[in-house]
Amino acid sequence: MAIIPKKTPMPTQEPGERIHNFKEVSYGYTEELALQEASRCLNCKSKPCVSGCPVNIDIPSFIAKVNDKDYDGAYDIITESSSLPAVCGRVCPQESQCESRCTLGIKYEPVAIGNLERFVADRHNDTVPVKEASVPEEGDMVAVIGSGPSGLACAGELASMGYRVTVYEALHLAGGVLVYGIPEFRLPKTIVAREVENLKAMGVDIQTNVVIGKTLVIDELFDMGFKAVFVGSGAGLPNFMNIPGESYKGVYSANEFLTRSNLMKAYSSKTATPIQVGSNVVVVGGGNVAMDAARTALRLGAAKVSVVYRRSEEELPARKEEVRHAKEEGIEFRFLENPVEITGFYNKEDPRDPKNGFVTGIRCIKMELGEPDSRGRRRPVPIEGSEYYSECDAVIIAIGTSANPLIKHISPGLEVNSKGGIVVNESGLTSRGGVYAGGDAVTGAATVISAMGAGKTAAHAIDEFLRAL
């Protein structure tokens, strides 16, 4: 059979339709499309794609099961390594991980591994009812702080080893960044809820509305009988540019903007917490969060949305698929520009208070690429005299996040670095015995799958630690 050189296209909503709703953009493969794509896999003996997966899914084996139409077998192989397959099939940057190692990709387009993972997970979730939740009565107790990707991955791995795991989540819904940070049109919340139910069926107990560092601290968790603790509290502190005008009404951190839309349903006419974006929105940043914020603003009614990024398109860190979807939807990209001031007008009743000001525009300066920085990327340098002004009604700052500042309150003596991230060794062990950490709480904002990999690594280290007691 001749090799099909290109990936099987993913069916999607038309751009003109999807910008008016929050339904998932990609429809997912049909069985016919999945079988067509699975047939492209060379089933390499060396399995280079596996080394590109942070949780080491046996990719050729699960695709071989798809080829055989053994979809339950494919799901079993995936879930031996990943506790969130329906999530990862949608949001993982496969193009820079597993697919980048695909042997077929040397000459042709690589196998669409993520699309196949999503197909297998969705088919399982659509055909197999979730089991009843049951917490085991025996086994050592382990506490997990945070129900984001690293916490859920750690909890699932420990539960599969027979431990009694309790996950403590500060918000009212489990999922962390999966529910508050990633928009519905990219990751439906019903998908996250089903993955959480699958973990509960494994025996994981999830307690919401518990803020570790306020409601409880780690010492109290140990007093309650927990033998080890994993901290996966994420990176929830937004970064700002520290330029004039950031305190005006209409300036949002991407964290606030997306949380209000995703978790508090600000896109609904029935919500108690609507977001006013006006007709002209500027998003500052170039990562996936910036794409999410820009595409959300469009769906909330903005007539024009622009993304301002200080480097060129070649350096854009967002996934190519997300950038392509944003361009299809009419979002403007302003490369090699950087904001220097947000302008506004003040409320006449109290012109002295900048918090009463409203955004009217943004002043940017043109940039050019200079010498490479420590990571090898050419450093953007301002071009003198190139400043210009453009009008806008709202500005969304999406330039990254730092570790949750509550970390310093959860346990005395827990070592953190200069950016507030928890210091750990290669196994996730912190400066305090029995306390492990992983994901964005350690690294700062990163990918879902890398956080899951850290949670899985820590789970195995916790297992070794508890076996040695």
N, C-alpha and C positions, 0 to 999 in steps of 0.2 A: 504494500500500500504506500502510495507516494506521501511524503511529508507535507502537511499543510503549513506553509511558511508564516502565516500571520495568525495571531490570536483570534479566537472566536469572539466577535463583538458582544459586549454586554448590552442588552436592550435597556433603554432609558426613556424617561418622559421627555417630550420635546421641550426645548428651552422656553418657548413662549407660553407654554402651559405651566411648567413647574415653578416659574418665578411668582406665581400667584397662589401657591399652596406649600404646605410643609410635608407633603407626602414624600416617601423615599424616592430619590431620583432614579436609582438603578432598580430594575425589576427583578434581577437575578436570572440565572440560566434556567431554561426548561431542561427536561431530561435529554432531549435531542441535542441541545447545544452543549450540555455537560459531557455527553458521550463523544461528541465531535472534538471538544477540547481535550478530553482525557486521552483520546487516541493519538495526540501529538507527543505525549510523554515518551521518551526513549527508555525509561526504566533503567537508568544507568546503575551499574553495580557499585560504582564509587559514591553515588548519591551526594554530589556536591551541593545540591540545594539544601540538604539537611543542615549542613554547617552554616548556612546563611540564616537559619531560623533560630531566634533566641531561645525557643523552648524545645528545639530539636524534634519537631514532628517528623515521622518517617514518611516523607512526602511521596516518593515513588510507590511505596506500598499502598498508601490510601488511594492514590490515583489508579493503581492497578485494580483495586477493588471496585472503583467506579466503572472502569472498563468492563468488568465482569458483571456489572449491575448489582453488585453486593454492597448496597448503600449502607446497610447496618454495619457491615464489616469495616467499611471505610470510616464510619463515624467512630467505631471502637478504636481504630488505630489512631485517629486524630486525638481523641480524648484520653488516650494513654499519656499524652504529653501536654495537652492544652485543655483548660477547664472552661474556656470561653470561645469556642470555635465559630459561632455565629457572629460574634463581635469581631474577632480577628479577621475573618473572611471579608469584612467590610472596611475596617479602618487601618489595618496594618500596612506599612509602606513596603509591600512585597517587592516592588521594583528595585529597591535598594538593599533588599535582604535575600530571601530565598530565590526570587526570580533572577536576581543579578548573577547567581551562580549556576543557573540552568544551562546545561550543555547545549541544548537546542538553540539557546540565545546567542551562541557564538556566530552562527550563520544566519539564523532566522529570528523571529520574535520568540521570546521565552514562553513556556507554558504559563497560562493564566492560573497560577496556583491558588491565589486568593479567591478568585471567582469559583473555583472548584470546591474549596473549603467551605465557602458560603453555601453553595448548592447542597453539599452533604449535610451541613448543620441544619439548614432550613428544612430539608426534606425530613430529617429526623424529628425536628420539633413540630412539624406539621402532622406527622403520622404516629408518633409515639407519645402517649400521654405522660405527663410528669408524674413521678412517684410521690407518694405522701412523704412529707418531711418527718424524719425521725432522728432524734439525738441519741447517740449511744450512751449506755449507762456506765460503761467501763472505759478505761484508757486515761492517760494523763491529759490534763486540761491545758490548752494553749489559747492565749488571747491574741487577737489580731486587731490592731487599731487602724481603722479606715477600710472602707469597702470598695476602693478603687481597684484598678487592674492588678496591682501588686498584692494587695490584701486578699482579693478573691482568689488569685492564683495560689498564694501561700495557703490559704484556708482549704482549698480543694485538694491540694497535694497532701496536706497533713491529715485531712479527713480520710483520704484513700489509704493512709497508713494506719488508721484505727484510732487517731487521737480525737478527743472531744474539743472541738474548736468553737469559740465564740468570737464573732466579729462585732466590734463596736463602731458604729457610724454616727457622725455628728448630725447629719441631715436626716430628714424624715423618709428618704428613700435610699436604698442601697444601690451602689454603682459608682459613686465618686464622680470623676470627670466624665465617665460614660453617660451619666444622666444630666449633669449640670453643664458640661462643657461642649459636648458634641451635638450638633443640631439634629432634630428629628428627621430631616430630609437626608441625612447621611447615616444615622443610626437610630432607627425607631426604638422608643423606650420599651415597647412590648418585647423586643428582642433581648434587651438587657434584663428585663424582669423574668423572662423565661430562663435565662442562664443562671440568674440568682436562685430561682426555684429548683433548678437542677442541683445546685450546690446544697440547698436545704435538704433535698432528698438524700444527699450523701451523709447528712448528719450535722451540717454546719448550722449553728445557731446564730442568727443575725439580730442584733439589738440596735435599733435606730434611736435618734435623739439623745445620744450619749456623747458628750464632748470630753474626750480624754484630755486632761490638763485643766478642766473645770469641774465636770461632774465627778470624775475619778482621776486618780494618778496611778502610775505604774506600781508604786509601793502597795497601794490598796488592791491592785489586781493580784499581786503575789499573796497578799493576806487572804484573798478570797479562794486561794487554792490553785491558781494557775502556776504551772511549772516553767513556762517560757512565754515571752511576749514578742510579737512582730509588729513593728511600727511602719505602716504604709499610709501616712497621713497626707501625702501628696504635696504639691506646690501650689498653694492657693493664694499666695500674696502677689498681687499684680505689680509689675514694674511700670514706672512712669518715666517721662523724658526730662522732667524738671525744667520745663520751658515756661515762659509767661503765658497765662491764660488757662492753665490746666484745671483751675478751680471753677471755671464757668459752668453753668448748667448746659447740658448738651455734650459734655465731655465724659466719656465712659471708659473704664477699663474693659477690655474684652471679657474678662472674668465676670464682671457685673452684668454686662450686656447679654452675654450668652446664658448666664444663670437665670436671669429674669425671663428670658425667652424660653429656655428649655425646661427649667424646673418649675418656674412660676407661671408658665403658659401665657406670657405677655403677648403672644401672637393671637390669642383668642379675644374676641370682642366681649367675652364675659369675665375676663380677668379683673382682679382688684388692683393689679399692679401693671398697668400698660406702659409701654415705652414710646415716647415721642421722638421720632427720628427726623421729622421734617422731610423735605424733598431732595436735599443734597447732602450726602454723607461722605466723609473722608475716613478711611481706615489706615492706620499707620502700622506697618509691619509686613512681613513676607512669608510667614509660616502658615501651617494649616489652620491655626486659630484665627489668623487674619482673614483667610479665605472663608472660614465659617462665619465670622462676624460680618464680612462684606455681603455674603450671600443671604444671611439672615436679614440684614438691613433692607435689602432689595425686596424680600418677601414681606417685610413689615410696612412696605408702602413707599420707600424712597424712590424717587424718579431717576436719580443719578447716584451711583456709588463709585468712588475712586479709591484705589489702593496705592498708597505712597510707600515706596521702598527705596532705601538709600543705596542699594547696589543694583547691578544689572539683572536682566532676566535670567542669565546663565547661573547666577548665584542664588536665585530664589529657592529657599529651603522647603517650600510647600510641595506636596505631592503633585506630580504632573497632571494626574487625573483631576484633582481639585482645581488646579489652575485652568485646565481646559474647560471644565464645567463653568467656572466663573466667567471666562471669556465668552463662552456660548451664551451666557445669560446677560451679557451686555455690560459687565463690570469693566471699568477703565483702569488700566495700570499705568502709573507714573513712576518709571524707574529712574534711578540716580537722582533722587530728590530726598530732602530731609526737612521736617518742620523745624522752625526756629521760634515760632510764636503762634498762639491761638488768639484771635481777636474776638471782641464782643462788645455789647453795650450794657450799661448798668440800669437797674431798676431806679426810677426817679425818686422813689420813697426813701431809699438809702443808698446813694451812689458810692458811699465809702466802703461798702461791704462787697468784695468781689464774688461772694457766693450768690449774690443777687444778679450776677451778670449772665447774659445769654450769648451763646456762640453766634458769631456773624461770618467768620472766615478763618483762614489759616494762611500763614506766611511761610513759604518754603524756600530753601536754597538749593541750587543745582550742585550735583556732586560729580566727581570723576574718580576712577579707581587708581589707587597708588600702589605702594609696595605691599606684598603679602603680609598678613598678620601671623600670630603664633599658630593658627590652624591652617595656614596656607591660602586663605582667602585674601584677595587684594583689598586693602583697606580703603574705604570711601573717604575722599578728601573734598571739603567744600571749595567751590569755585567762587573766588572773591567777586563781589558785585553782581551776582546772579540771582539775588533774592527776588521773589515775585509773590503776589497776593492772589488768592482765589476765594470766592465766597463758598460758604457751606453752612448747614444748620446743625450738624452734629459731627463730633470727632471721636473715633473709637481707637484707643491705644492698645495695640496688640504686639508688644515687643518683648514678651516673655513674662515669666513668673518666678518667684522664689519660694523656698520651703515655707510651710505653714509656721508662723511665728509662735504658735502654741507649743511647738516642740520643746522650747526651753522650760516649759512649765510641767511637762509630763513626768520628768524624773530628774532628781538632783544628780549632777555629775555626768550627764549625758553629753559627750563631746560633740560640738558642731564646728563647721568650718566658717570661713569669713563671710560666706553667703548664706549662712543659716542652715545649711544642709547637715544631716547627721553623718558623722564620720564612722565608717565601717571597714572591716577587712574584706578579703575576697569572698568569704562565705556569708557576709551580711551581719557579722557580729559587731555590736557597738562597743563602746568603752565600758559598758556595764554587763556583767555576766548574766546570761539568760535572756538578754534583750537583743533582738535582731532588727534590722531595718532594710528597706529596699524601695525601689521606684523613685518617683520624683522627690520624695522627702530626703533622698540621698543625693541624687544627681541634678536636681532641678528639672524643669519641664523637659520631658523626652517622649518617646513613643509608648503606646499602649503595650506592645509586645515586649519591649525591653523592660518595662516595669514588671510584666508577668514573669519574664525570665529571672529577674532579681527575686521575686516572691518565691518562685520555685526553688531557686538555689538556697535561699534562706530556710525553706521548709526542710530540705534534706540536712542542712546544718543543725537545725533544731532537733531533728530526729536523732542525729548522732549524739548531740548534747544530752538528750533525755535518756538515751540508751546507756550512757556512761554514768548516770547518776546512781 
